[in-house]
């Protein structure tokens, strides 16, 4: 019987962060990180992004609600890196171009 470990989950989330919204024909899988960057965080966009992550990567649905977080880290001189944390493991969102 195959088991899913923490590295597998990190790989799944990292793949999701690199896949554009509707990146697979006939599927809404993926994310639109640019939409997150251009909206105020108070409007609920970050939470909606994490909800979509849970839908697209079903293995995350078994984790408690507080196990997935999204935060940003400022990098000098003017860069903002986004990080998705899953069960204490940080996964950096790739740079948006």
Residue pairs with C-beta under 8 A, 6 or more apart in sequence:
4 59
6 87
6 89
9 57
9 59
9 60
9 86
9 87
9 89
10 86
10 89
10 91
12 57
12 59
13 53
13 57
13 60
13 84
13 86
13 91
14 91
16 29
16 30
16 31
16 53
16 56
16 57
17 31
17 33
17 84
17 91
17 93
17 94
18 94
19 29
19 30
19 31
20 30
20 31
20 32
21 28
21 30
21 31
21 32
22 28
22 29
22 30
23 29
23 30
24 30
28 56
29 56
30 56
31 49
31 52
31 53
31 56
33 49
33 82
33 93
33 96
34 96
35 45
36 45
36 46
36 49
36 82
37 80
37 96
39 45
46 70
49 70
50 68
50 69
50 70
50 84
53 60
53 68
53 84
54 60
54 61
54 68
60 67
60 68
60 86
63 86
63 87
67 86
67 87
68 84
68 85
68 86
68 87
69 84
69 85
70 82
70 83
70 84
70 85
71 82
71 83
71 85
72 80
72 81
72 82
72 83
73 80
73 81
73 83
74 80
74 81
75 81
81 92
81 93
81 95
82 92
82 93
83 90
83 91
83 92
83 93
84 90
84 91
84 93
85 91
